Amino acid sequence: MDLNSASTVVLQVLTQATSQDTAVLKPAEEQLKQWETQPGFYSVLLNIFTNHTLDINVRWLAVLYFKNGIDRYWRRVAPHALSEEEKTTLRAGLITNFNEPINQIATQIAVLIAKVARLDCPRQWPELIPTLIESVKVQDDLRQHRALLTFYHVTKTLASKRLAADRKLFYDLASGIYNFACSLWNHHTDTFLQQVSSGNEAAVLSSLERTLLSLKVLRKLTVNGFVEPHKNMEVMGFLHGIFDRLKQFLECSRSIGTDNVCRDRLEKTIILFTKVLLDFLDQHPFSFTPLIQRSLEFSVSYVFTEVGEGVTFERFIVQCMNLIKMIVKNYAYKPSKNFEDSSPETLEAHKIKMAFFTYPTLTEICRRLVSHYFLLTEEELTMWEEDPEGFTVEETGGDSWKYSLRPCTEVLFIDIFHEYNQTLTPVLLEMMQTLQGPTNVEDMNALLIKDAVYNAVGLAAYELFDSVDFDQWFKNQLLPELQVVHNRYKPLRRRVIWLIGQWISVKFKSDLRPMLYEAICNLLQDQDLVVRIETATTLKLTVDDFEFRTDQFLPYLETMFTLLFQLLQQVTECDTKMHVLHVLSCVIERVNMQIRPYVGCLVQYLPLLWKQSEEHNMLRCAILTTLIHLVQGLGADSKNLYPFLLPVIQLSTDVSQPPHVYLLEDGLELWLVTLENSPCVTPELLRIFQNMSPLLELSSENLRTCFKIINGYIFLSSTEFLQTYAVGLCQSFCELLKEITTEGQVQVLKVLSFFK
């Protein structure tokens, strides 16, 4: 492709490819696809996206096509690979000028340079790193920033390579440029700190952006660039210096507004400091040993003392707590039961930990966690009132402890209490002792303090097993608190029923269960929705417990099932409906056939809920689980559900329908239990077997269930079933036998033995 003549043509087609008119867009895309393998095409793209006079959308598209071409055609072994001559020209052109004025395009160019570097640096592209180093030294602000942006993406990409030879190359690179990277970061950091009081927001933001990028480079070099980083004075000097830099940046937050771009960048930089420490601890726990003392002192002072007042923010507190948690829980720092079997490095780290976590320190951390961080905030209480279902979802968020303050504080409390339970148990027991008896409903602070202490007692349930007579506490203290119906007492009603759920499998006499069931029945009628949802959760934990006795539960079954069904109808959020359905499923599963008199309302409601949940596949999974337990509980009477049940099975197991990705496993299980509880094969039940042939073609992990379903049909009505489906099954089995295990082949032969 001749560059001069081709540039105009390619530019025209790229312009057409940015059109909103599909009649113009589609032919242009087809033409560009044909050119992808033409020699010289990527040189033309390079000329186009580096020409700043052209339309931004056209240049953006040229960058994307270039980037995609690297993935497909840059490797020498790729079909239609670029020639070495063209690649040499392209590499040189990519790093000629770092002067892209548009941020988004500059980022894409940096990423594509990093992609080439991953394949060619340093062997085929030895000049890349020296060019970048020289370019980040220039005085021109734009060129310096773009070179630094590229430097970061290249470093990030090279650091991610995992082959031993690539790791060795990166170690060599890191050793060679680490001193420069440190100097660069210190320079930009000092510049920022000098400018922050100037009031020139543009200059502050510019220097802060460079500080952030240079710190990103250092993070990758520090964490991934050394086998034994503790032996490198520059690395350890940088890490030790982070704490002083963090203090400086936190103080800067006092002079920067709370709602502007500078503040956002400042907080990102502060968080990046903590990420360097967390990553280094994760990758090099023993090299981190000299930093344990300083890390703990810094984190504890900013999170648990007045030092952090006015300068900390939620994400920073979370990061500090994660740092404490990782040090406390790190297996590398835990000696063996026989100390003599432990390495000197482990013993040294353990000694530092023990010296730091003294009784006064642990006591203060425990008290602050409970009395400060566990308290429900004004924001949470407002959410409780305005969006109760949203509040319950927030409270029970999954793997969110790393990123959200409340779950993070709770996990830190659990880990510290587990590690130092002999020290902290008396502290928590003392806090419990001060809260005996009812609390004045007019004293909101006292109510929230009690809520926080009860939270701690629930989280530490296993550790407190020998120290708390929970049965007496339940009868004398907790049960009376559940009976306080005042609206202001609802945080404690909700917390107490949650607390009981935490202890139910730890220490709770079976004889007390009827009293608990009575309380649950009352709370499922509570005026507050959050209390009712929390009560449903505790009910699930109760019926799931191995000491559950059906005879104790049956007197309350009708009331509970009715109230749970009313709750299911009342809640509107998909997550909450799923949760209540899971509780209902557990109840049905535990009482089995005893549920029959009470399921009429649920059976009538589920078709409507299924229709309403068309866009919510996870809710439909919950409905399928409920149906599985319903069919098992109803037995042969489940045939009355067929008008709803069989279309649900049909949809869930039809691989031509997109929802099958989510519903297939539960749908097959429902199909199987339907067969197992069917007195005979109806024409409709026989018809849905049409779904089986494509399922057998999948040869998936569900194959065993498929064979059980086939055997179920044969058991119920072999003659009618085989007359309809024998030929199709034989064809499927012929294909299947080529690729299944011996166990699968045995299953096929068992089925074939019924063919006559």
N, C-alpha and C positions, 0 to 999 in steps of 0.2 A: 504494500500500500504506500504510494507516494505521498509524503507528508503534505506538500504544498497543495496538491490537487485534492487530496482526501480531506483536509481540515475543513474546507467549506461544506463538503457533502456531509461529513459526520456532524458538524455543528448544526446543520439544518435538520438532520434526523433527530439529534438530541433535543432540539427545540420542539419538534413535533412530539417527542416522547414525554414532554412535560405538559402536554395539552390535556384538558379535562374531557375533550371529545374522544370517545372510544374509537370512532371511525378514523381519527387521525393517530391516536395513541397506539392501537394494536399493530398496524403495519410498521410503525417506527420501531416498536419493541422487537418485532420479528427481524427487521433489518439489522438492528444492533446485535441480536443473537447470532446472526450469520457472520457478522464481522468479528465476533469474539476470538475466532481462531485465525484471523488474518494477520500476517506479519505487518508490523507497523501500526496496528490499531491502537495499542496502548501508548505509543509515542504521541499519536494524535490526541488521545484523551489527556495526556500529561500537558500538552500545549494548551488545551482548552481550559482545564481547571486551574492552570497557573496564570491565565490571562484575566486580570481583574476588571477589565472593561466589559466583559461579557455578562449576560444575565445570570443572577445568582442561582436560580433554579437549574439552569443548564449546567453550570459549573458543578453544582451539588451532584447532579445525576452522573456527570463524567467521573467524579471521584468515586461514586458508588460502583460504577461499572469497572473502574480500575481496581478497586478493592476486591470485588468478586472475582476478577480475572486472576489476581494473585493466588486466591484459594484454588482455582481450577487449573491454571496453566503455568505457574511459576516453577514448580518442581521439574527437574530434568526428566523424570520418568513419566510425567503426565502426558496423556494423549494431546497432541497439538501444542506441546510445550513451547514457550517462547524461546527464541534463539539466545545463545549466550551473548552475542553482540548486542541485541536489542536490550537485554537485561542490564548490561553494562551502561548503556546510554540512559536507561530509565533510572538506575540507581544514582547516577551522577546528577540527573535533572531534578530528582526529588530533594536533594540537599543543597541545591545551588542557592536558593533564596528562602529564608524563613520570614516571609513578609505577607502572609495571607491575612487580609483585613477582616474577614468574616469568621467569627468564633466557631460556628458549627462546622464550616468547611475546614478550618484549621485543625479541629479535633479529628476529623475524618482523615485528613492527610497524615497527621501524627500516627493514627492507628494503622494506616496502610504502610507507612514506613516501618512501623514495628512488625508488621506481618512479613515484610521482606527481610527484616533483620533476623527474625526467627529462623528463616531458611538459609540466609547467606552470611550473617555476621558471626564471627569475624573473618572467616576464611575467604569468602568471595567479596566481602565488603569491609576491608580493614580500615578504610578511611572514615567510616560512619561515626564512630565514637569520638575520634580526634576532631572531626568537623563540628560535632555537637558541642564539645567542650569549648572550642574556640568561639562558637556562635553565642553561647550563653554568657560570654564575657563582654560582648559588644555593648555600646552605650545606648544604641537605638532601642527604645522600650518595646516596640512591636516585635522586632527580630529577636530580642532577648527572650520575650515571653514565649513566642512560637517555638524557638529552639529548646527552651526549658520544657514546654509541653511535650515536644517530641522526645526529648531525653527521658522524661518520665515514662511515656508509653513504651519506648524501646527497653528500658530497664525492667519494667513490669513484665513485658513479654519474655525477655531472656531469663528472668528469674523463675518463670513458670515451667521451664523445660526440665524434664525429669530424668532423661538418660544420663548415665554416669559421665560420659564424655562431655555432654552439654553442661552438666553441673561443674565439671572441672574448668571448662572455659569461663563459666560465670564467676567461679571463685577467683580465677586469674584477673578477670575484668574488675571485680569488686576491689581486689587488693590494689590494682593499678589506679583506680579513680576515687577511692574512698576519701582520701585526704582532700582532694579537690571538691568532692560533693559536700563534705563537712564545711569547708571554707565558704563555698557558695551559699549554703544554708545559713551559716552564721552572718554572712554579709547581708543577705536579704532580711534576716530577722532583725539585725541591728538597725537597718534602714527603716524598717516598719516601726520599731520601738521609738526611734527618733522622731518619726513623722506623726505618730499617733496623737500627739498633743498639739499639732500644728493647726488642726481644724480644716485642713485641705483633704476633703473626703476622697477625691479622685486619686490623689497621690497615696493616701493611706491604703485604699483598696488595691491599687496597682502593686505596691510593695508587699501587701498581705497575700495577694494572689501568687507572687513569686516565692514567698516564704512557704506557702502551702505546697506548691509544685516541687520545690527543692526538698521539702520534708518527705514528700511521697517517694522521691528517688531514694533518699536515705533509708526510708523504711524498708524498701525492697533489698537494698544492698546490705543493711544490717541484719535482717532476718534470714535472708537466703544466700548471702555472699561469703559465708565463712563456716568452716567445719568446726573450729574451736574458737568462737569469737571472744571468749574471755581472755585469750592470749594476745589479743590485739589491743594495744593501748588506745588507739584512735576510736575504735568501736566502743570500748568501755567508757572512754572519756565522753563521747557523745551521749551514751545512755545515762551516765551519772548527771550530765548537764541538763537532761530533760526536765528534772524536777524544778530547777531554778528558772528555766525558761517557762515552764507551766505557771509558776507563780507570777512571773512578769505578764504573761498573757491574760491570766485571770484578773490581775489588777487593771489591765487595759480595759476590761469590760466595764469598769466603772465610768470611763470617759467616753465610751461608745454607746450610742443610743440603742434601745431595745428592739427597734423595728426598722432596720435598714439593711442594705446589702453587706455593709462592713461587719455588722454584728453577726450575720449569718456565716460569713467567711471566717470570722474570728472563732466562733464556736466550732466550726468544722476543723480548724487548725488545732484547737485545744483537744478535740476528740481524737484527732490523728496522733497527737502525742501519746495519748493513752493506748491507742491501737498498736503503736510501736512497742510499748512495754508488754502488752498482752500477747502480741504475736511472738515476741522474743522469748517470753516465759513459756509459751506453748511449744516452740521449736527447740529451745535450748535451756531446759530447766536448771541444769547445773551451772551453766554460764551465767544464769540469772542470780545465782546465790548471793554474790556481792551486792545485789540490788534489793534483796528481800527486805532488809531493815528499813532502807530509805523509802521503798514503795509502801510499806505498811504505815510508817510514820506519816508520810504525805497523805495517803488515802484516808486514814483514820482521822487525822487532824481536820481535813476539809469536809469530811462527811459527818463526823460525830462530835465536833467541837465548834465553838463560835468563830473559828478561823475562816470557815467557808461562808459565813453569813454575808449576803450582798454580792457575792461573786460567783457562786456555783449555780448551775442550772441542771435540769433533770437528767439529761443524757450524760453529762459529766459525772454526776453522782452514781448513775448506773454503771459507768465504766470503772469508777473507783471501787465500787462494791464487787464488780466482777474480778478486779485485780486481787482484792482481799480473798475472795472465794477461791480463786485459782491457786493462790499460795496455800491457803488452809487445806484444800483438798488434793493438792498435787501429790501423786503417788511417789514421785521421785524423792520427795521430802519426808516420806513416812518410813521409819526404820522397821525392820523385822521384829517379831516378838522377841527373838533372841538378838539383842543389840549387836553381838559379835558377828552376826551374819550380814550386817549392813555395811555398805560401802562408806568410806570416809566422807565422800561428798554428801551422801544422804544424812549422815550424822551431823555434819557441819550445818546443813540447811535446817535440820530439825532443831538444833541447838539455838539457832538465830530465832526461829519461830517461837520456841518456848520462852526465850528471854523477852520477847516482845509481848506475848499474850499473857501478861501478869493478871492477877486477880482484879486489881483496880481497872485495868484496861478492858478486860472481858466484861466486867460488871457494867462499865459505862457503855460499851457497845450494845450489850443486851438491853439495858434500860432505854437507850436512845432509839434503838430499833423499834421497841414496843411502844414507848410513850410518845415518839415523834413520827416515825415513818409508817407505823401500822395504823395511825389514826385516819379515819375516813376524812377526806378533805371536803371543803365547801363545794368544789367542782363535782366530786363524786356524789355528794348528797343531793346536789341539784339534778344530776343525771338520774339518780334514783327516782326523784319526783317526776321528772319530765319524760324520761325514757327508761322505765323499769326493766324492760327486756334487754335493751342495750347495756344497761348496768350489769345484769347477770352475765351477759356474754363477755363483757370486759373482765369481770371478776374471775371467770373460768377460762380465760384465754389459754391456748395450748402452749407451745414451746416459745413463750414470749418473754421468759425471764431475763434473757440477755439484753432486751431492748426497752422494757417497760419497768417503771420504778417499783410499783407495788409487788408484782411477782418476783422481781429481783431482790427486794428487801426480804421477802419471805424465804426465798431459797438461801440467801446468805444466813438468815437466822437459823434455818434447819441445819445447815452445814456446820456453823460455829457451835450450835448447841450439841450436835452429835459429836463433834471433835472434843469439846470441853464440857461434857454434860455434868461431870462431878463438881465442877466449879459453878456452873450456871444453874443447876437444878435448885439449890437453895435460894438463889436470887429470884427465880420465877415463882417458887412456892411462896416466898414472902410477898410478892406482888399479888398473888392470888388471895393470900390471907387478909390483905387490907381491903378486899372487895367483897367480903362476906355480907350477905343480906341484900335486901332490895336497894335500888338506887333511885334517888329523887328524880322524877320525870322532868322536873323543871331545870335540872342541872345537866345541860347537854354535854358539857365537857366531861363530866363524870361518867355519863353514859358511853361516850366515845372511848374514854380510857378503859372502861370495863370491856368494851367490844374488842379493843386492841389486845388486852391481856388474855381474854378468852381465845382470841385468834392464835396467840403464842402457845397456849396450852393445847390447842388442837393440833398445831403444827408439830409440837414436841411430844405427841401422845406416846409414841413407842419409847422414847427416852424416859418418860415419867411413869412408866408402867409400875415400878416398885415404890414410887413416892406418893402417888395419889390414889386415895380410895374413891374411885370414880363412882361406884354404886351408891355410896352414901352421899357424895356430892350431887349426884343426879337427883336423888330423892329430896334432899334437904335444901338444895340451892337452885339447881337448874330447872327442875320441874316447876317450882313456884314462879320462876321468872318467865317461863313460857306462858303462864296464865295471866300475866299483866297485859291488858288489852289496850292500854293507852297508845295513841298514835306515835308519840315521841319515843315509845319503848320498842318500836319495830326494829331498829338496828340490833337490839339485844335479842329479840325473839328470833330474828334471822340468824344471828351469830350462835345462839345457844343450840338451835336445831342443827346448824352446820357442825358445831363442836361435838355433839352427840354422834353425828355421822363419822367423824374422825376417830372416835373412841370405840365405835360399835364392834369393830373386829380386833380391838386391842384388849379391852377389859370392860365387859358389860354382861352382867348376870342374865341368864335366860329368863329367870323368873320376873325380871323387870320389864320384859318386852311388852306385855299387855298394857302396862302404864305408858310405855312409849307409843304404842299404836293408838291409844286414846288421845295422846297429845298430838300425834300426826293428823288424826282425823280432825281435831279442832283447828290445827294450823292450816290445813288444806282449805279451811273456810275463812282464813284470816282476811281482813279487809285490804291488806297490802299484797300486791302481786309478787314482789320480790321474795317475801316471806313464803308464799305458797310455792314458788318455783324451787327455793332452797329446801323446803320440806319434801318436795318430790324427790330431790336428789338424795336426801337422807333416807327416804323410803327405799330407794333403789339399793343403797349400800346395805340397808337392813335385810332386805329379802335376798341379796346376793351373799350374805354372810353364811359361813358353813354351819353356824349354830341355829340358823333359821328353822323354825318348826311350824309346819302348816296348820296344825291343830290350834296353835296360839293365834294364828293370823286370821283364820276363817271367820270368826265373829265380826271382824272389821272389814272383810273383803268387799262386801257390797257398798258400804259407805265410801271406802277409799277409791274403789274403781269408779264409782259415780263422780266423785269429786275430781279425780284425775281426768276423767273424760271432759268434765266441764272446763277444767284448766286447759286442756288441749284445744277446745273450741275457742276459748277466750284469747289465748296468745296469738300473735300475728306474725312474729318473726320466724323465718325458716329454721334458724338454729334452735329456737326455743321449742317449736313444734317437734323437731327431731328429738330433743332432749326428753320431752314429756312422753313421746312415743316409745322411746327406749325404756322409760320407767314402766309404762304399761306392758311392754313386751316382757320385761323381767317378772312382773307380777303374774302375767298369764303363764309364763314358763314354769314358775315355781308352784302354782296351784293346779296347773294342768287342767284336768277335766272338771274340776270344781268351779271353773270360771264360766261354765255354760249358761247358767241362769242370768248372767249380768252383761253379756257381750252384745246384746241386741242393738243398743244405741251406737256402739263403736262400729259394728258391722254396717249399719246404715250410713255412718258418717265417712268411712274410709273411701268409698267411691268418689264422694265430693272432694275430699282432700287430695286424692290421686289426680283428679282433673285440675284442681287449683295449682298443683305442684309441677305442672308440665315443664316449667323452666328451671326446676330445682331438683336435679338428679339425686343429690345426697338425701334430700327429704324423701324422695321415692325409695331410696335404699332402706330408709328407716321404716317406711310403710311395708316394704317387702319382708323385713325382719319381723314386724308385728304380725303380718299374715302367716308367716311360717309358724309362729307360736300359737296363733289362733287356730289354724288347721290342726295342729297337734292336740290342742285342747278340745276342739269340737269333734275330732275323730270322724266317723262316717257321716255325721251331721254336716260336715264341711261341704258336702255336695250342694247344699243350699246356697253356698257362696259362688258357685260356678259361673253364673252370669257376669260377675265382676272378676272373679279369680282367674278364669282361663284367659280372657283378653289381656290381663296383666302379665301372665306368664308368657303369652304369645309375643307381646311387645318386648319384654325384658330379655328374651332369648333369641330374638330375631337379629342376626348379625348384619342384616342390611339396614337396620335402624340405628342411627347415631347413638341413642341412649344406651345401647347394649354395652358400651365400653364401661359404664358405671353400674349397670343393673344385672349383668349376666350372671355373676357368681351367686348373688342372692336369688335371682330368678330361677336358676337351675335348682337351687336348694328348695325353693318353694314348689317347683314342679315335682321334685322327688317326694316331698312330704305329702303333696296332694295325691300322688299315686299310692303312697303307702297307706293313706287313710281313705282311699276310695273303695266303695263296695263293689264297683264294676266300672268298666270302661264305657263312657258315653261317647256318642259320635263327635261331640265337641272336644272332648279330651283326646280322642284318637286323632282329630284333625291337627292339633298343634304339634304333633310329632313331625310334621313337615319341616319344622325348624331344625331337626336333628342332623340332617345330612351336611349342611354348611358348618355345623358345630363340630362334627367329626373331622371335617377338612382342616379345621383350625389346629388340631392336635395340641391343644393347650393343656394347662394344668387342671382344667376342668374335665378332662377326658374320663377320669374315674367316676365322677358324678354322672356323666353321660351314659356310661355303661350300666350304672345302677338304675337309671331311668329306663333304659332299654329292657333290662331284666324285670323291672316293675311292670311294664306293659305285657311282657311274655307271661309273667305270673298271673296277671289279672285276666288276660284274654288272648292266649297265644294264637289261636286259630284266626280270629278276626284280625288281629294285629299283623300277623305274618302274611296273610293274604293281601293286605294292603301295602306293606312296606318291605317284604322280604327281598325283592329284586333290588330296590334302592339301597338297602343295608348291605347286600353282597357287594355292590359296586363301591360303596364307601369303604368297606372293609378291605377290598383289594388294594385300594390306594393307601389305606392306613397301615397295613401290614408292612409296608416298605420302610416305615420310619418310626415305629413304636418299639418300646422295650419288650423284653420277654414277658413281663407281667401283663402288658397290654395285649400281647398275642394270645396269652392264656384266656383273657377275658373275651376276645373275639371267638376263640374256639368254643368257649362255654355257650355263647349265644348261638353259634352255628349248629351246636348239638341239638337245638330245638327245631332246626329246619328239616322238614321231611318231604 
